[in-house]
Amino acid sequence: MIKFLVFSDLHYDEVGDADKRIEELLSSARKRELDFIVSLGDLCNPISGNKKVLERFNSLGIPFYTVIGNHETDNCKLSEILDFFSLKNPYYSVVCNGYKLIFLNTCYLRNDEKEEVYYKRNFKCNSAVYPIVPAEEIRWLQEELSEGMKCIIFSHHSFINDFPKRGINNREEIRKNFVKKQVLLCVNGHDHGDAYSFVDGISYLTINSANYAWLGNQIASSEVLQEKYSYLHGMLQYKQAMSAYIKIDDSEIRICGMDGEYLSVTPDDIELHDYRWNGVSVKPQISSHLIKL
C-alpha cells in the first residue's frame, strides 16, 4: 500500500497569500500518515530566495517529490532548475512499498524536427510542437516499464487532454507502452482544473490548481469584462489550497478530493457559465473516485 498527498500549480510567486496556501497543504499532510507528497509542477520560481518553499515541505519529514512545470522554465535554464530541486536528472523514478513512482519531464518541444527544452517560453513559437516527451526520455520510460512493477506516473502535462496544445502532443505514442494492471494511475497538473478519465483500463487524473483557475482568454474576449476584471490578471482564485489524498493497494485506488469555493470572482461573473476551460472543469474542487483494480 502507498498513501500520498498530491497538489499542483501553487504558483508561489504570483499571489500574496501563497504562504497561507502552503500552510494549508502542510496541515492537510499532517492529518494523515503519508509515505510522500508530490508537487506536479509550477511550484515556484526556482531561485535561491525560494529555497524556503522547499524547506517548508521538507519539514514534514517525508519525501517531497516534484516534476518540472512550464513556469519553472520561464526564466531559468534546466541546469538551474535541477540544482534548485536537487535533482540529478529531469525525469526519474523511485520505489515505495513495492510500487514504482515515475516522475516525467514533459516540458519539451519540437521545432523543425529538433527537440528542445522549454526555456523563456520558447514553446510559444508558431512553428513549435508542444508539449512533447522527447525520444531519449521515451526510451528511458520504456526501460522503466519493462521491469513489470506496478507503476504510478506523474507529469505536469496530461496524457489524455485532447484540447489543442494542452495535453502531451505525442501522448498516443507513449500510451502504447502503458499496460493495464501495471500502470495503475497517471496524475498530472497544468490544466488548472479537475478531470478524470478511464481509458484502456488505466486511470488518468488531472489535479486542480492549489491556487486559481486561469481564465485570462475569457476576460480578454470582451472589452466590458477586460475593463471590469483586468486587475485579476486572468486569475480567479480559489479560497482553499486544493490537494488530493490518494491511497493505493492491491484491490483499489481511493482518490479523496475536496470541495472548495472561489475567493471572489467566479466563472459566472465572467460569463463562463459551463465552468469548463481548455477541456477541464474549473469548478473549485478535486473530484473523489474509487477505482477497483
KEKOLDO-301515 format. One record per residue: residue number from 1; x, y, z of N, C-alpha, C, O, CB in turn. Coordinates in pm, whole numbers. Atoms other than C-alpha are relative to their C-alpha. Last residue first. Glycine has a CB too. Layout:
     k     n_c1     n_c2     n_c3    ca_c1    ca_c2    ca_c3     c_c1     c_c2     c_c3     o_c1     o_c2     o_c3    cb_c1    cb_c2    cb_c3
   NUM        X        Y        Z        X        Y        Z        X        Y        Z        X        Y        Z        X        Y        Z
...
This chain:
     k     n_c1     n_c2     n_c3    ca_c1    ca_c2    ca_c3     c_c1     c_c2     c_c3     o_c1     o_c2     o_c3    cb_c1    cb_c2    cb_c3
   293     -105       56       82     -836     -297     -950      -25     -149      -27       54     -214      -95      136       19       68
   292      -32      137      -37    -1141     -113     -821      102      -58      -98       90      -37     -219     -127      -87        3
   291      -25       84      117    -1133      262     -871       40     -140       49      141     -156      118      112       62      -93
   290      -40      131      -50    -1291      485     -607       11      -92     -119      -89     -122     -184     -101      -55      105
   289       26      118       82    -1302      849     -710       44     -125       76      140     -122      152       73       10     -136
   288      -41      125      -65    -1315     1191     -543      -41     -118      -89     -142     -112     -158      -64      -13      142
   287      100      106      -17    -1334     1509     -752       61     -123       68      179     -153       51      -59      -39     -136
   286      -64      119       55    -1092     1794     -694      -95     -115       29     -125     -143      145      146      -25       62
   285        7      132      -62    -1286     2114     -647      102      -94      -63      153      -70     -173     -140      -58      -12
   284     -100        4     -107    -1324     2482     -722       -6     -132       75      -55     -139      188      -19      117       98
   283       66      -13     -130    -1513     2431    -1050      106      -12      109      205      -84       91     -112     -108       18
   282      -67      -97      -86    -1281     2481    -1343      -83       32      124      -73      140      181       30      129      -77
   281       90      -75      -86    -1384     2162    -1522       82       97       85      185       60      143      -84      -95       90
   280       17       48     -138    -1143     2052    -1793     -102       87       73     -135      197       30      135        0       75
   279       28      142      -10    -1104     2069    -2174      -19      -56      140      -32     -177      156      108      -73      -62
   278     -108       85       54     -930     2403    -2204      -20     -149       28       75     -222       56      132       44       58
   277     -106      -76       66    -1183     2574    -1979      107      -98      -46      153     -181       31       61      108       95
   276      -99       84       67    -1516     2450    -1841       97       87      -77       59      187     -138      -69     -101      -96
   275     -114       27      -89    -1735     2621    -1581       99      -99      -64      155     -183        5      -50      -56      133
   274      -15      146       -7    -2044     2595    -1804      120      -43       85      143     -162      104       14      -58     -140
   273      102       63      -83    -2141     2954    -1724       11     -152        7      -45     -213       97     -135       37      -51
   272      -38      136       35    -1826     3122    -1845      -90      -93       81      -47     -151      181      154      -28       28
   271       85       57      106    -1983     3468    -1842       51     -134      -53       28     -168     -169       -9       98     -114
   270      -66      -34      127    -1711     3645    -1642      -63      -77     -117       -2      -95     -223      151      -30        9
   269      -19     -145        9    -1925     3658    -1327       64       40     -131       38      150     -182       85       49      117
   268      129      -62       35    -2038     3300    -1384       15      150      -19      -45      208     -110     -104      -28      109
   267       21        9      145    -1671     3194    -1388     -135       57      -44     -146      111     -154       11     -143      -44
   266       25      137       46    -1646     3323    -1029      -10       -2     -152      -24      103     -214     -129      -57       64
   265       57        8      134    -1499     3642     -878      -11     -146      -44       82     -225      -22       85       81     -101
   264       90     -114       26    -1441     3630     -502      -68      -18     -135     -182      -66     -141       78      133        3
   263      -31     -104      -96    -1232     3359     -333      -91      120      -17     -135      179       81      146       42      -12
   262      -80     -107       57    -1396     3081     -529       20      108      105      -67      132      188      -67       58     -127
   261       75     -115       48    -1513     2793     -317       94       93      -75      216       84      -60      -70       75      118
   260      -35     -131      -51    -1397     2448     -218      -92      108      -55     -203       81      -99      143       32      -35
   259       85     -104       57    -1470     2079     -249       39      132       62       68      140      181     -150      -31       22
   258       56     -100      -90    -1205     1818     -184      -87       98      -79      -68      118     -199      112       75       75
   257      -17     -139       43    -1051     1506     -331      -56       96      102      -61       65      221      -67       22     -135
   256       80      -86      -87    -1004     1162     -179       29      145      -36      132      201        1       32      -28      152
   255      -37     -140       19     -881      928     -451      -95       86       83     -215       93       54       -4       42     -152
   254       96      -89      -65     -901      561     -348       53      144       -9      155      178       51      -24      -41      149
   253      -58     -134       -8     -728      321     -583     -107       90       59     -216      103        2       50       53     -141
   252       67     -122       42     -834      -37     -520       92      121        3      196      122       69     -121       25       87
   251      140       14       41     -758     -404     -456      -62      126      -56     -159      118     -132      -81      -45      116
   250       18      103      103     -380     -439     -433     -142       -5      -54     -164      -59     -163       37     -135       56
   249      -43      132      -46     -338     -108     -250      -33     -101     -110      -65      -62     -223      -69      -39      135
   248        0      109       99     -345      258     -346       45     -128       69      148     -132      136       92       33     -122
   247      -43      124      -63     -434      557     -127      -16     -113     -101     -123     -130     -159      -81      -29      132
   246       18      120       81     -457      908     -268       59     -121       73      172     -117      123       67       17     -140
   245      -63      110      -73     -512     1231      -77      -30     -127      -78     -146     -156     -107      -51       -9      149
   244       70      129       -6     -590     1522     -307       84      -99       80      207     -100       72      -28      -55     -143
   243      -90      115       -1     -497     1890     -290      -85     -126        4     -204     -120       32      100        5      121
   242       50      131       41     -660     2229     -347      110     -107        8      225      -82      -28      -57        7     -142
   241     -111       60       74     -547     2533     -148      -39     -145      -32      -46     -229       57      135        6       82
   240      -79      105      -64     -879     2687      -44      116      -43      -91      109      -30     -213      -89     -120       34
   239      -17      -36     -140    -1044     3018     -138       94      -99       69      173      -60      156     -136        4       72
   238       78       83      -90     -986     2952     -507       25       47      144      133       98      176       36     -151      -17
   237      -57       80     -108     -851     3238     -710     -103      -85       72     -219      -46       89       68       90       99
   236      116       10      -88     -981     3353    -1045       38      -94      113       36     -217       98     -127      -51      -78
   235        3      100     -106     -658     3455    -1218     -126       12       83     -150      115      146      124       14       90
   234       47      130       48     -674     3631    -1556      -17     -106      106      -64     -216       76       94      -51     -101
   233     -106       57       83     -463     3925    -1442      -35     -143      -44       52     -229      -57      134        1       76
   232      -19      141      -35     -733     3983    -1179      118      -64      -70      168     -168      -27     -124      -78      -31
   231      -81        7     -121     -700     4362    -1208       28     -144       43      120     -170      120      -67       75      113
   230     -141        3       39     -829     4338    -1566       92      -15      122      202      -68      109       37      128      -76
   229      -77      101      -74    -1170     4243    -1429      147       -6      -37      214     -106       -9      -61     -134      -23
   228       49       27     -136    -1407     4526    -1514       95      -87       80      109      -69      201     -135      -65       -6
   227       -1     -124      -79    -1229     4671    -1817      -35      -27      146       21       34      237      -97      103      -60
   226     -140      -41      -15    -1149     4331    -1959        9      125       87       97      137      172       65       26     -137
   225      -63       84     -102    -1501     4207    -1895      143       43       27      190       41      140       -3     -146      -43
   224       67      -26     -127    -1651     4502    -2084       64      -80      113       93      -26      220     -150      -33      -10
   223      -49     -128      -51    -1396     4479    -2363      -61       32      136        6       87      223      -30      112      -99
   222      104     -103       -8    -1482     4110    -2404       59      128       57      125      125      161     -118      -48       86
   221       92       13      114    -1261     3821    -2516     -106      109       -3     -177      123     -103      -67     -134        3
   220      -49      -81      113     -979     3932    -2282      -97       -2     -119      -87       82     -208      136      -51      -44
   219       11     -141      -36    -1173     3801    -1982       38       88     -117      -27      189     -145       88       32      123
   218      143      -30      -11    -1221     3459    -2141      -21      148       33     -109      213      -24      -66      -88      109
   217       54       -9      135     -857     3449    -2250     -148       36        1     -196      112      -83       21     -132      -75
   216      -36     -126       65     -741     3533    -1900      -59       16     -139     -101      125     -177      148       12       -8
   215      102      -22      102     -928     3244    -1742       23      133      -71      -71      205     -105     -140       -4       63
   214      -47     -110       86     -661     3093    -1515      -97       15     -117     -109      -76     -199      147      -26      -51
   213       30       30      140     -828     2891    -1238       48      119      -82       19      234      -48     -153      -28      -24
   212      100      -72       78     -653     2953     -911      -31      -68     -132       45     -151     -181       46      142      -26
   211        8     -145       -7     -427     2846     -626     -118       60      -75     -201      127      -15      126       59      -53
   210        7      -37     -142     -370     2483     -539      -22      149       17      -16      200      128      128      -42       71
   209     -102      -89      -56     -450     2410     -903      -22       22      149     -136       27      196        0      134      -74
   208       27     -144        9     -671     2115     -992      112       80       67      188       27      147     -136       33       66
   207       13      -65     -131     -527     1766    -1026      -15      150      -18       65      214      -87      122      -31       88
   206      -54     -136        5     -589     1585    -1355      -30       69      133     -145       78      174      -62       81     -119
   205       53      -98      -94     -635     1209    -1309       71      135      -19      194      143      -13       16      -49      144
   204      -73     -125       24     -592      937    -1571      -67      111       81     -186      137       65        3       36     -153
   203       60     -123      -52     -698      584    -1479       93      119      -23      213      111       -2      -31      -15      150
   202      -93      -82      -79     -590      289    -1695      -69      130       39     -140      190      -41      131       30      -80
   201      -29       63     -128     -808        3    -1829       93       78       90      136       26      193       59     -132      -23
   200      -72      126       20     -798      118    -2189       47      -62      132      157     -116      142      120       22      -91
   199      -21       34      141     -905      469    -2089       85     -127       -8      194     -134       49       68      117      -76
   198      -41      141       -9    -1056      575    -1757        7      -52     -142      -95      -74     -207     -101      -86       89
   197       37       86      111    -1074      954    -1741       51     -141       28      152     -160       96       58       53     -134
   196      -34      140      -19    -1074     1209    -1459      -47      -78     -121     -159      -56     -169      -62      -57      132
   195       42       95      103    -1075     1588    -1471       45     -140       39      146     -159      107       57       40     -138
   194       29      131      -57    -1049     1894    -1244      -46      -94     -111     -139      -60     -185     -106       10      112
   193      137       48        3     -894     2222    -1350       -6     -143       49       95     -202       86      -59       11     -140
   192       75      -83      -96     -582     2435    -1352     -147      -37       -2     -234       51      -11       18      150      -32
   191      123      -49       60     -465     2249    -1666      -83       88       93     -185      143       51      -83     -115      -45
   190       -9      -92      115     -102     2215    -1560     -132       62      -44     -136      180      -77       60      -72     -115
   189       51     -131      -38     -142     1915    -1325      -20       85     -124      -80       40     -222       95       70      100
   188      -61     -121       56      -97     1546    -1399      -61      126       59     -166      121      123      -15        2     -152
   187       46     -121      -68     -154     1201    -1248       72      120      -59      195      120      -71       24      -10      153
   186      -80     -112       50     -134      869    -1435      -58      128       59     -179      151       49        3        4     -158
   185       53     -135       -5     -265      566    -1244      101       98      -60      221       88      -33      -34       41      145
   184      125       -9      -75     -229      191    -1227      -65      136      -14     -188      148      -16       24      -30      146
   183       13     -144      -23       33      133    -1495     -137       20       64     -240       10       -2       14       85     -135
   182     -138      -37      -33       84     -242    -1445        7      150       24       51      193      131       99      -42     -114
   181      -39       79     -117     -277     -360    -1418      148       17       32      195      -28      136      -32     -147      -23
   180       89       -2     -115     -331     -206    -1760       42     -106      102       97     -210       67     -146      -22      -44
   179       74      126       -7      -22     -187    -1981      -89        5      125      -41       32      235       97     -124        4
   178       67       21     -128      118      151    -2081      -83     -129       -6     -160     -150      -99      -89      121       35
   177      -89       73      -90      368      148    -2367      -65      -34      133      -11     -112      212      125       81       24
   176      -10      137       50      103      240    -2624       91      -86       89       83     -209       88       53        0     -145
   175      100       83      -69       38      545    -2404        1     -144      -49      -46     -233       21     -139       59      -20
   174      -50       40     -131      365      695    -2529      -97      -93       70      -55     -189      136       25      122       87
   173     -119       82       17      271      703    -2896       48      -54      135       88     -170      147      113       81      -68
   172       47      130       46      -75      831    -2806      116      -97      -21      106     -215       10      -81       14     -130
   171       57       82     -107       71     1109    -2591      -42     -139      -48      -24     -237       24     -118       70       61
   170      -26      138       44      291     1259    -2864      -52     -102      102        8     -207      123      150      -23      -24
   169       28       13      142      143     1608    -2819       18     -143      -49      -61     -192     -130       90       93      -80
   168     -127       37       63      124     1594    -2440      -25      -36     -146     -110     -120     -175       67     -120       75
   167      -57      130      -30     -208     1754    -2347      131      -23      -74      163       47     -170      -99     -109      -34
   166        7       22     -144     -274     2127    -2358       64     -133       37      159     -138      115     -146        5       47
   165     -119      -47      -70     -171     2247    -2705      -12       -5      153       53       72      224       31      142      -43
   164     -123      -40       71     -517     2195    -2853      107       59       92       81      150      172      -33      102     -108
   163       14     -140       36     -766     2024    -2616      132       50      -60      238       15       -9      -41       85      124
   162      -10      -19      144     -717     1647    -2633      -15      146      -42       -8      177     -161     -105      -82      -70
   161       73     -121       41     -645     1606    -2261       24       27     -149      138       51     -191       44      122       85
   160      136       30       45     -539     1242    -2203      -76      122      -53     -174      106     -125      -77      -61      112
   159       -6      103      102     -167     1219    -2130     -136      -23      -67     -148     -110     -153       50     -131       60
   158       91      113        2     -180     1549    -1942       30      -98     -114       72      -59     -223     -143       49      -12
   157      102       -3      103      104     1790    -1873      -75     -133       -5      -28     -236       44       63       31     -137
   156       65     -131       -5      295     1822    -1545     -115        5     -100     -226       44      -64      101      113      -29
   155      -49      -93      102      370     1453    -1510      -68      134       17     -173      143       80      -24      -56     -142
   154       28     -140      -31      337     1175    -1252       60       88     -110      174       66     -152       58       40      140
   153      -75      -94       82      316      805    -1343      -47      143       29     -166      172       24      -17      -32     -151
   152       79     -123        2      213      542    -1090       85      103      -71      201      124      -35      -41       47      145
   151      -55     -135       14      359      199    -1159     -107      107       15     -223       88      -22       68       15     -135
   150      116      -86        4      310     -166    -1064       47      145       11      127      179       98     -101      -35      113
   149       55      -42     -128      639     -337    -1143     -129       79      -21     -153      133     -129      102       84       78
   148      123       69      -37      699     -518    -1471      -59       37      134     -153      -27      179       24     -142       -2
   147      -28       76     -121     1064     -423    -1516     -124      -66       57     -114     -153      144       61       90      103
   146      -32      139       36      989     -323    -1875       26      -86      122       28     -209      112      121       -4      -91
   145      122       80        3      813       -7    -1754       29     -148      -26      -53     -234        8      -95       54     -106
   144       60       -1     -134     1138      160    -1652     -123      -91        5     -143     -164      103      -38      142       41
   143      -83       85      -85     1305       57    -1977      -58      -10      141      -57     -116      202      143       54        6
   142       21      140       43     1018      200    -2180       81      -96       85       32     -203      122       37      -17     -148
   141      128       42      -54     1039      522    -1977      -30     -145      -37      -79     -222       46     -112       91      -49
   140      -19       22     -145     1410      558    -2058     -128      -53       63     -124     -145      144       44      131       70
   139      -79      123      -11     1336      513    -2429       24      -34      147       14     -150      187      135       15      -75
   138       90      111       31     1059      773    -2401       75     -133       12       22     -230       66      -60       15     -142
   137       80       27     -119     1301     1009    -2227      -98     -115      -22     -125     -192       69      -75      127       43
   136      -88       58     -102     1550      984    -2512      -78      -36      127      -55     -141      187      114       97       34
   135      -30      140       31     1276     1039    -2770       86      -67      107       61     -182      144       71      -10     -134
   134     -101       26      103     1148     1360    -2614       37     -147      -12       10     -227       78      125       79       29
   133     -101       76      -73      817     1387    -2425      104      -39     -104       69     -104     -202      -61     -127       74
   132      -34      136       41      624     1660    -2600       87      -65      107      147        2      190       73       -1     -136
   131     -118       56      -66      440     1981    -2517       27     -141      -53      -64     -208     -103      -19       -3      154
   130      -20       13     -144      447     2120    -2774     -132      -35       69     -239      -19       10       58      130       58
   129       95      105      -38      501     2141    -3147       26      -29      147      136      -69      185       15     -131      -90
   128      -29      100     -102      674     2471    -3219     -114      -99       17     -232      -62       15       29       68      133
   127      -34      128       64      632     2653    -3551       21     -113      101       46     -227       61      124       16      -83
   126      108       49       86      444     2950    -3405       27     -138      -59      -66     -215      -84      -24       97     -111
   125      -39      -18      140      695     2997    -3121     -104      -67      -89     -149     -178      -61      142      -59      -26
   124      102      -85       65      504     2993    -2792       38       35     -143      -37      105     -211      -20      127       80
   123      107       84       51      711     2694    -2674     -110       83      -68     -199       27     -133      -59      -84      113
   122      -25       28      143     1007     2932    -2650     -107      -91      -59     -115     -106     -181      138      -63      -18
   121      125       11       78      850     3046    -2325       24      -17     -150      -53       31     -232      -85      123       23
   120       49     -135       29     1181     3154    -2168     -115       -2     -101     -121       79     -193      114       87      -54
   119      -80     -103      -65     1312     2799    -2186      -49      135      -49      -57      162     -169      153      -19      -31
   118       66     -129      -22     1130     2476    -2269       99       96       65      172       58      157     -128      -17       89
   117       55      -20     -133     1384     2209    -2363      -76      133        1      -33      230      -63      112       -1      109
   116      -58     -104      -84     1432     2142    -2733      -68        1      136     -184      -37      149      -10      137      -68
   115       60       -3     -133     1373     1855    -2975       76      100       88      199      101       91        2     -141       65
   114      -99        1     -107     1467     1930    -3336      -70       11      135     -155       98      155      103      114      -18
   113      -43      138      -28     1226     1832    -3611      108      -10      106      160     -119      131       50      -64     -126
   112      -75       43      120     1195     2197    -3721       66     -136       23      182     -157      -11      107      105      -37
   111       -3     -114       91     1089     2281    -3363       90      -36     -118      210      -58     -101       51      129       72
   110      -68       37      124      985     2002    -3126      -13      117      -96     -123      164     -124      -61     -131      -62
   109       70      -29      123      902     2098    -2770       81      -53     -117      198      -86     -104      -26      152      -15
   108      -83        1      120      997     1993    -2420      -89       35     -119     -212       26     -112       70     -140      -21
   107      -23     -139       44      850     2047    -2073      103        4     -113      213       57      -98       47       88      118
   106       72      -19      126      711     1696    -2023       21      139      -58      -51      180     -149     -149      -25       21
   105      -13     -140       39      957     1590    -1754      -64       16     -137      -13      -37     -237      151       47       -1
   104      -42      -38      135      841     1261    -1606       23      150      -10      -29      229       68     -104      -44     -101
   103       17     -144       10      828     1133    -1248       58       48     -133      180       45     -153       68       73      120
   102      -73      -52      115      776      757    -1227      -34      148      -15     -150      184      -31      -34      -80     -130
   101       48     -136       25      679      608     -890       86       58     -111      208       68      -96        4       89      129
   100      -96      -90       65      736      232     -882      -70      133      -28     -176      136      -91       57      -61     -131
    99       54      -71      117      529       42     -626      108       90      -58      187      150       16     -126       84       38
    98       26       93      109      671     -221     -387      -63       62     -123      -89      -10     -220      -87     -106       49
    97       89      108      -45      645       -7      -74      -41      -94     -114     -155     -141     -119     -125       58       64
    96       57      -19     -134      800      293     -249      -96     -115       29     -196     -132      -41      -73      138       12
    95       85      111      -41     1032      265     -549      -44       24      143       37       55      230       74     -137      -14
    94      -34       52     -132     1177      578     -708      -97     -115       29     -205     -122      -30       -8      112      112
    93       94       91      -64     1185      703    -1064       51      -38      137      171      -36      164      -23     -126      -87
    92      -59       95      -92     1346      991    -1251     -108      -92       55     -227      -67       36       74       72      114
    91      101      104      -18     1298     1267    -1504       66     -114       76      185     -140       59      -59      -50     -138
    90      131      -65        7     1488     1598    -1512     -116      -99        5     -231      -58       23      -10       82     -126
    89       58       11      134     1803     1421    -1389     -138       65       -1     -203       71      103       -8     -148      -46
    88     -108       35       91     2035     1470    -1091      -49       -1     -144       27       31     -236       59     -136       37
    87       25      115       86     1771     1658     -894      122      -26      -88      183       68     -139     -125       22      -86
    86      -96      104      -37     1849     1889     -602      -27     -130      -75      -25     -239      -18       -3      -26      152
    85       75      111      -57     1531     2091     -669       90     -116       44       41     -220       89     -100      -50     -100
    84       94      -50     -101     1721     2416     -719      -70     -115       70      -84     -115      193     -103       93      -66
    83      -76      -38     -119     2011     2244     -898      -94       45      112      -74        9      228      100      113      -33
    82      -46      124      -64     1777     2073    -1141       76       31      128       60      -38      229       87      -81      -96
    81      118       62      -61     1606     2405    -1215       40     -127       74       -4     -152      186     -107      -32     -107
    80       32      -78     -119     1939     2578    -1275     -119      -60       74     -123      -60      197      -28      146      -37
    79     -105       28      -99     2052     2305    -1516      -27       74      131        0       21      239      137       40      -55
    78       25      130      -60     1719     2331    -1699      103      -32      108       68      -86      213        1     -109     -106
    77      -43      112       83     1769     2702    -1759      -22     -132       75      -36     -133      197      148       15      -40
    76     -114       79      -45     1568     2952    -1559       30     -114      -96      -61     -178     -149      -25      -55      141
    75     -120      -84      -10     1342     3240    -1660      125      -79       36      234      -21       46      -22      108      103
    74       20     -133       58     1016     3084    -1776      129       81       -2      158      151     -100     -106       75       77
    73      -95      -23      110     1131     2725    -1717       -7      142      -56       67      175     -149      -26      -98     -111
    72     -135        7      -55      969     2684    -1375      103       35     -106      214       78      -74       28     -140       58
    71      -36     -131      -55      657     2810    -1549      130       -2       79      187      103      105     -111       51       88
    70      -43      -96      103      641     2505    -1775       39      135       58      122      204        0     -110       19     -101
    69      111      -62       71      635     2265    -1482       49      105      -98      164      149      -90      -98       62       98
    68      -26     -135       51      910     2031    -1363     -121       49      -78     -174      -22     -163      127        2      -89
    67      -30        1      142      804     1733    -1154       18      145      -44      -23      238       26     -115      -70      -83
    66       56     -101       89      830     1720     -779       29      -36     -144      125     -106     -175       58      138       33
    65      -37       18      139      886     1478     -494      -66      107      -86     -173      158      -54      -39     -141      -49
    64       75      -98       77      883     1550     -120       52       -8     -144      167       26     -171       15      147       59
    63      -50      -44      132      995     1251       84      -96       98      -68     -218       80      -67       22     -121      -90
    62       26      107       97      873     1252      446       50       47     -135       68      167     -155     -153      -37       -6
    61      -78      118      -35      997     1460      742      -30     -121      -86        9     -233      -51      -24      -35      141
    60       93      107      -35      720     1717      710       73     -128       39       17     -215      105      -94      -28     -117
    59       17        4     -145      988     1988      724      -97     -108       45     -103     -141      164      -47      135       50
    58      -92      101      -56     1074     1901      363      -13      -12      151       28     -112      209      145       35      -37
    57       54      132       33      763     2090      255       89     -111       55       40     -214      100      -14      -16     -151
    56      127       18      -72      871     2401      444      -61     -137      -31     -113     -204       58     -101      111      -37
    55      -28       30     -141     1232     2373      329     -129      -27       77     -133     -113      165       76      115       65
    54      -39      141      -11     1123     2353      -34       22      -40      146      -15     -150      187      126      -27      -81
    53      118       78       38      941     2686       -6       30     -149       14      -50     -223       71      -45       33     -144
    52       85       11     -119     1233     2840      186     -126      -80      -29     -181     -145       60      -37      140       51
    51      -38      124      -67     1455     2764     -113      -86      -24      125     -104     -137      170      150        4       38
    50      115       88      -21     1255     3039     -280       38     -136       58      -46     -226       66      -72      -21     -130
    49       91      -57      -98     1516     3312     -246     -120      -87       30     -188      -65      130      -47      132      -47
    48      -49       25     -136     1768     3088     -424      -95       54      107     -109       -7      213      137       63       18
    47     -109      -94      -33     1567     3082     -745       34      -16      148      -45      -69      226      -41      149      -32
    46     -111       75      -59     1347     2809     -893      123       88       22      225       72      -45       36     -118      -90
    45     -120      -32       78     1040     3032     -941      119      -71       65      141      -54      185       22      155       -8
    44      -53     -133      -27      764     2846     -759      114       28      -97      162      -63     -164       49       12      148
    43       -2      -21     -145      553     2529     -767       42      143       33      -29      215      104       95      -99       68
    42       36     -141      -20      467     2523    -1136      -13       31      149     -109       95      193     -131       34      -73
    41      -61     -106       81      493     2143    -1126      -59      138       23     -164      153       87      -14      -34     -143
    40        6       32      142      302     1835    -1010       46      117      -88        4      128     -203     -141      -40      -38
    39       39     -122       73      405     1866     -645       10      -31     -149      111      -83     -196       92      123       39
    38      -41      -29      137      408     1529     -468      -52      137      -44     -169      170      -23      -51     -110      -97
    37       83     -107       54      399     1424     -101       56       39     -136      178       35     -157       -4      123       97
    36      -69     -109       70      535     1101       46     -103      104      -43     -223       84      -30       78      -53     -124
    35     -131       51       40      455      789      252       81      109      -70      204      110      -63      -16     -122      -93
    34      -34        0      142      172      963      432      137      -64      -22      225      -59       64       -1      142      -56
    33     -129       71        6        7      908      769       33      -19     -147      -29     -100     -215       -6     -138       77
    32       -1      138       50     -265     1169      760      140      -60       12      240       12       19      -48       -4     -147
    31      117       71      -50     -359     1495      933        1     -148      -37      -81     -225       13     -126       64      -53
    30      -23       41     -139       -9     1635      888     -116      -83       56      -99     -157      152       22      121       88
    29      -96      111       -5      -49     1639      509       16      -53      142       29     -174      162      136       45      -56
    28       66      118       56     -364     1851      520       90     -122        9       45     -233       38      -40       25     -146
    27       99       43      -98     -189     2096      754      -74     -125      -48     -100     -217       30     -100      113       29
    26      -73       70     -107      109     2112      520      -96      -52      105      -78     -162      157      103       94       65
    25      -46      128       55     -121     2195      229       74      -80      108       54     -201      120       93       24     -121
    24      117       86       18     -299     2463      431       40     -137      -51      -11     -239       -5     -100       65      -97
    23       37       48     -133       38     2605      542     -124      -88       -6     -134     -186       68      -24      118       94
    22      -95      105      -39      149     2623      180      -37      -57      136      -34     -179      156      145       55        4
    21       37      121       75     -169     2812       98       96     -115       30       54     -230       42        0       30     -152
    20      119       57      -64     -101     3065      373      -41     -129      -69      -82     -225       -3     -117      101       -1
    19      -49       61     -123      246     3121      231     -114      -65       78      -98     -172      136       72      104       87
    18      -59      131       29       93     3175     -114       52      -69      126       45     -191      136      113       15     -101
    17       35       92     -109     -140     3451        6       64     -137      -17       13     -236       38     -149      -15        8
    16      -45      -46     -131        3     3742     -194      -25      -97      113       31      -81      222      -66      127       32
    15      108      -50      -84      -18     3584     -536       53       33      140      160      -13      180     -114     -102        9
    14       98      -79       73      214     3515     -831     -108       64       88     -178      155       42      -65      -85     -102
    13      -42     -140       17      534     3399     -665     -109       92      -55      -89      213      -63      119        6      -91
    12      -31      -70     -125      403     3072     -523       23      149      -19      -19      229       65      121      -62       64
    11      -39     -133       53      248     2947     -844       30       95      115      -31      201      129     -113       58      -90
    10        9      -95     -111       83     2658     -650       32      142      -47      -27      238        2       94      -41      114
     9       17     -139       44       31     2471     -974      -27       96      115     -124      171      114     -113        9     -100
     8      -62      -51      123      -21     2120     -841      -19      150      -11     -110      208       48      -57      -70     -123
     7       56     -131       36     -110     1908     -539       74       51     -123      173       -9     -166       12      102      119
     6      -48      -58      125      -60     1549     -430      -69      133      -24     -189      147        3      -23      -97     -119
     5       72     -124       29      -80     1383      -89       59       59     -127      181       61     -144        9      102      120
     4      -71     -125       26       35     1023      -54      -96      116      -23     -214       98      -54       91      -16     -121
     3       91     -110      -34      -53      677       69       77      131      -21      187      149       30      -53      -12      149
     2      -63     -131       -8      104      358      -65     -106      106       26     -220       94      -20       80       31     -129
     1       84     -120        0        0        0        0       87      125        0      192      130       64      -94        1      122
